[in-house]
Amino acid sequence: MTLDDIKAAVDAGQTVHWANTGYVVHKDRLGQYLITYVLNGSCIGLTDRGGQRLNGEEAEYFIARSEDGAENPGSQSRPHGQGRGVPPGGIVAFPLGRQR
C-alpha cells in the first residue's frame, strides 16, 4: 500500500496493519498517523519526520480482513498473522524464559 492508500484506509475507518496484526496504524487526535504495537502500546510515526518516507516497505502494510472475509473484498490483505518476522501460517515462537 502506498502512503496515500494507508491514510485513506485509516480515514475510512479500516484497520490497517504493518508487518503483522500486532501493529496497527491509526490517526491520533492531533492528526498524526502512527503505528502502535498493540501488546505494549509503544508507537512510532507512520513516516519519517518529513512525512515523506514510510517506516517500513509499502508491501508490508495491509488491511485487516473480517472473520467472515466479507470486509474489504479485493483488498491487499494478508492471511492472519503473516508479515515481517512471522512465518507462513502465523506461528511465532516466543522465548519461554528460564529453561530447565
C-alpha positions as CSV (number, residue, x, y, z in Angstrom):
1,M,0.0,0.0,0.0
2,T,1.2,3.5,-0.7
3,L,1.3,6.2,1.9
4,D,-1.8,7.8,0.4
5,D,-3.6,4.3,0.3
6,I,-2.8,3.8,4.0
7,K,-4.0,7.2,5.1
8,A,-7.2,6.9,3.0
9,A,-8.0,3.5,4.5
10,V,-7.4,4.7,8.1
11,D,-9.5,7.8,7.4
12,A,-12.3,5.5,6.1
13,G,-12.3,3.5,9.3
14,Q,-10.5,0.4,8.0
15,T,-8.0,-1.4,10.2
16,V,-4.5,-1.2,8.6
17,H,-1.7,-3.3,9.9
18,W,2.1,-3.1,9.4
19,A,4.2,-6.2,9.1
20,N,1.7,-8.4,11.2
21,T,-1.5,-8.0,13.0
22,G,0.3,-6.9,16.2
23,Y,1.0,-3.5,14.6
24,V,-2.0,-1.2,13.9
25,V,-1.9,2.2,12.0
26,H,-4.1,4.9,13.4
27,K,-4.6,8.6,13.4
28,D,-4.3,10.5,16.7
29,R,-6.3,13.5,17.9
30,L,-3.6,15.8,16.5
31,G,-3.9,14.3,13.0
32,Q,-0.7,12.3,13.2
33,Y,-0.6,8.9,11.6
34,L,1.1,6.4,14.0
35,I,1.9,2.7,14.1
36,T,1.2,1.2,17.5
37,Y,2.4,-2.2,18.8
38,V,-0.8,-3.5,20.4
39,L,0.8,-5.7,23.1
40,N,2.7,-2.9,24.8
41,G,1.3,0.3,23.4
42,S,4.6,1.6,22.0
43,C,4.3,3.6,18.8
44,I,6.3,5.2,16.1
45,G,5.3,7.6,13.3
46,L,4.0,6.2,10.1
47,T,6.6,8.2,8.2
48,D,9.9,9.9,8.8
49,R,9.8,13.4,10.4
50,G,9.4,15.0,7.0
51,G,6.3,13.0,6.3
52,Q,7.5,11.6,3.0
53,R,9.1,8.2,3.6
54,L,7.2,5.3,5.2
55,N,8.6,3.5,8.2
56,G,8.8,0.0,6.5
57,E,8.1,-1.0,3.0
58,E,4.8,-0.4,1.1
59,A,4.4,-4.2,0.7
60,E,4.4,-4.7,4.5
61,Y,1.1,-2.7,5.0
62,F,-2.2,-4.5,4.7
63,I,-5.9,-4.0,5.6
64,A,-7.4,-6.4,8.1
65,R,-9.9,-9.0,7.0
66,S,-13.1,-9.6,8.9
67,E,-13.6,-13.1,10.3
68,D,-16.1,-14.0,7.5
69,G,-13.9,-12.5,4.8
70,A,-16.6,-10.1,3.6
71,E,-14.9,-6.9,4.7
72,N,-12.6,-5.3,2.1
73,P,-13.2,-7.6,-0.8
74,G,-10.3,-7.4,-3.2
75,S,-8.1,-5.5,-0.7
76,Q,-4.4,-6.2,-0.3
77,S,-5.0,-8.2,2.9
78,R,-2.6,-10.9,4.1
79,P,-3.6,-14.1,5.9
80,H,-3.9,-13.5,9.6
81,G,-0.6,-13.2,11.3
82,Q,1.7,-13.1,8.2
83,G,4.2,-10.4,7.7
84,R,7.7,-9.4,8.8
85,G,9.1,-11.8,11.2
86,V,6.2,-14.2,11.0
87,P,6.4,-17.4,9.0
88,P,3.5,-18.5,6.8
89,G,0.7,-19.8,8.9
90,G,1.2,-17.1,11.5
91,I,3.0,-19.3,14.0
92,V,5.5,-17.4,16.1
93,A,8.0,-18.8,18.6
94,F,8.3,-16.9,21.9
95,P,11.1,-17.4,24.4
96,L,9.9,-19.5,27.4
97,G,12.2,-17.8,29.8
98,R,14.3,-19.9,32.0
99,Q,14.7,-23.4,30.6
100,R,15.4,-26.5,32.8
